[in-house]
Amino acid sequence: MPEVGIVPRDRRRPGALEAAVMTALRAADAPMTTSQVREHEKGSAILIECFGKKIRRHLAQHF
């Protein structure tokens, strides 16, 4: 199955936002323990709270 993610416009220099989103997507797809799931959910909530507007704007540009 192909990896789902956001492709940065410049593949040579992916930005911090793209890297953070890709890391979150990879972590969400990997098998995790219950405590890791809680940590991931907390991290995702922080990421969305901090970068929510940027993520929505970025997704709107690419999809």
Order of alpha helices (4+ residues) and beta strands (2+ residues): alpha-alpha
